[in-house]
């Protein structure tokens, strides 16, 4: 046990340094100035000051996904804390390790509705793994290290610590324990035997792989099992990169607007091994899938098992340990006909009509021109349908919000680029979402973070307009947006800006963007009539009118 005399603020930064965390994101606040000063004096920790707390939280979340280390974000009291809550909720639903440090009013003022005071523990409790306030300086290191442990272990997620401003300045003898190491529990021998016995009885088995596979670093173990067993793989919502999409075993992604061919793969399967997935609303298509199959569900969090469907076999284990055990125990079996048929069904989804649209051509050009180890992030919106359907994640990495948070794509890309500066990082956004965190392009310029941001501009909140046209055809309110020249705004902020209307113009812009060592925005003029991957506004209106 290491003990040293220091202030609470210095102890907080020391805990982060010990854990190997080198980036902290924030919007500055007077309530935690001592922590900022401690970061200034610690050369191994960098402070990234954003333009809005929501953007800072998304940066921290993207950083965590790309680095494997907890994202750390700071804000002040009620106003800053409220602004970054969207990032906390995103981290919670995405199982992303995050530590949120929030300045709080002086302890002498607590409970009097002081300036910007909010009961932060009550505010964040529903969307965080743990929330606490540091009230005694000698316990600062204990609280921060506990926060790191909770954020990183089990099902990862966000934790929130409130920091009264007077506590931060006080000195005490701080006690530091060892750095947090992520536990990786193994399945028991009997559990492995039971799973293998179930699989032996299956005629059409399937693996459904989720984010827990990525968090455990189990991608290679999943590949070994796939080749040993021969079964098809389907990825959970926004976990495209959990398995190489060009592999003969990969058979699709369960997302929004999932193609019937992929849903048919699930319905035809008689046994599903779901590993590292909480079986979310989107993955299960509004909780309609996996009701008839034998379900083997493995997750590191016991509370996930049975939360959606009662499993026939439920196992609490680390995804990598589970997959390695199954790969070692699996039997050779000829599933080529089953897997090949479902692979062909998936491949048919890659050549549908949406590929011929400008959005589809943009995705094709990204596929052809991006380095295979690129990182792609996306915002929420219908534009993402083209990415999710047509882009083949081979060695690429994907970072996207399962919470569907708008404004996520570009700031998450900044966090990812800071975590992995040698990789090409590209964000995809609609004009609605991009505008919500547009100000963070100035952060990119100020810190010289060279990402490529692609903005599909159709001058509307497209996803909401689609549902509006489905349920109230022709009755448009609130979803139209005004003219914003995003490429010009980018230039005015010091980034490079390109405005394109054709496939060839996008090709030229992308070629330049890939060699420019600065932030880039490529604004793609998008046909508002093509409201989604498979439907136009007129088609939706016609269908809606007929249903009435």
Beta strands, then each sheet from edge to edge (+ up, - down):
strand 1: 2-7
strand 2: 23-26
strand 3: 46-49
strand 4: 71-76
strand 5: 98-104
strand 6: 130-134
strand 7: 158-164
strand 8: 171-176
strand 9: 205-209
strand 10: 232-235
strand 11: 250-253
strand 12: 271-275
strand 13: 294-299
strand 14: 313-316
strand 15: 375-378
strand 16: 397-400
strand 17: 425-430
strand 18: 452-457
strand 19: 496-500
strand 20: 520-525
sheet 1: 1+ 8-
sheet 2: 3+ 2+ 4+ 5+ 7+ 6+
sheet 3: 11+ 10+ 9+ 12+ 13+ 14+
sheet 4: 16+ 15+ 17+ 18+ 20+ 19+
end
